[in-house]
Amino acid sequence: MKSELGIARCGLACCLCSENVYCGGCHLGECSDAERCENRRCSEEKQLKYCFLCEKDCRKGILSKIKPYGFTLFAKRYGVKALLNCLEENERNGVIYHRCGVFGDYDDFDDVEELIRFIQTGKRSNEMFRDLIRKKKQLPMEECIRILKTEKRGVLSVIGDNQYPYGMPMNHWYNEENGKIYFHCGKVGHRLDALKKDNKVSFCTYDEGYQNPGEWALNIKSVIVFGRMAIVDDLDTVIDITTKLSYKFTQDAAYIQKEIEGFAKNTLLLELTPEHICGKLVEES
């Protein structure tokens, strides 16, 4: 991977392109398609370095194809650095950008969210996680993210002592910038011991539900996240995230500041990187 070539304006990975080994990449104007590239022309006219910096959800030009659109959407959500890091890790694990001509492992997708998950994990969901059986009840990804953002608590499950599942209610904060979910905890305990042995976790949250007129049953939207957990002990990060989490519960700035000053030094963050997110609507009757 030639990291210095980076990502093209349209999202394609110049750093992994095998079409021309002597090309200096999109941003030097050396791409063989530079003169006829609609996306290059448009972004230059708008004085934007990348298509994902545009406020529009654009599908014109090469963005009509799922790979550049998916790469662009990933960069819009998580940043170019995160995209490059994922591509580099996937390459080390055997994911090929160009296998036959310009087609490779990132091309055979029909769903852009599935492609984004593949960029994050290097594996397809059907290789790691089960499909939802009642697909008519499945929530769109945008609704899953909304629930993760707005709900205040859920159940975090780890692989505990003697391989027994260990689930516990936890407050959480969803970071829109990197797509990760954060929790806070103390510096000792069953949960931390379990994570040090195995960082695979699941997290489930659900909304308050609603009743249709004349019916007793609740209709509840739930989301489950599978992923890997990292332990974060950087104090500045702990203060930043726990402050944002606190504002989900109260707007009392003085109270939040007092709590941070009193407990931040004895607090750790748990950072969940999702590998699979699935949501569904359930009627309780």
C-alpha positions, 0 to 999 in steps of 0.5 A: 500500500502506497499510503502517500498516494492517499484517497482520490477525490471520488473516494477511490483508493489511489494508495492501492490502485494497480492500474499504473504503478508510476501514477502519482495519484488523483491529487497530482492530476496524474490519473489517466481519467483526470481530464474526463472525470466529472467528479474531479471537475465538480470538486475543483469548481467547488474548491473541495479536496474530496467529494465527501466534503460536499454537503450533497449526497451525490451519486453522479459520475463515478459515485454512481458505482457502489465502491467509490460511493461507499468509500466516500460515505465512510470518509464522510462518517469517520475521516480519511485517516480512518479509511486509510487505516482500515484499508491497510489493515485489510490488505495485511489480512489478505483483502485485495483491492484489484484482483482482476483488472480494476475489480477486487474484494471491495466491488461485489456488494449491493448494499453500501452499509454492508460495504462499509462494514467490510471496510471496517472489519475485512469480513462480510457479515455473512461470514461472522454474523447471522442474518435477521430471520424476520427481515420485514421487522428489520430497521434501516441503519439510519434508525439503528444509529438514531436509537444508539444516539438517543437512548441513554442505557442498554446492556453490555455483555462480555465473556466472563468467568468460566466462559459464562456471559456477563451482562450489565446495564450501562450508560453509553454515548455514541460518537457520530464522528467515528461510529464508536460507542463509549462507556465509562467504568472503574479501574477494577472488576469482573468486566475489565478482567473479562475484556483483558482476556477477550475483547469481543462484546455485544451491546443491546439497547431499545426505545420506550416503544409505542402503542397503536390505538386500541391495542395493549401491546407495545411496539419496541425498536431494539438494536444490538451491536457486536464488536470489539472493545478497547480500554482507554485510559488517556485522561483528556479523552476520559474527561471529554467523553464522560462530559458528553455522556453526562449531558445526555442526562442533565444540563447542569454544567456545575454538577457535571464539572464537579463530578468530573473533577472528583472522579475522572482520575479513577475512571476508564473508558470502554471504546466499542468498535462495531463490527455488526449492527442490527435492529428490529421492531418487535410487537410484544403481543 
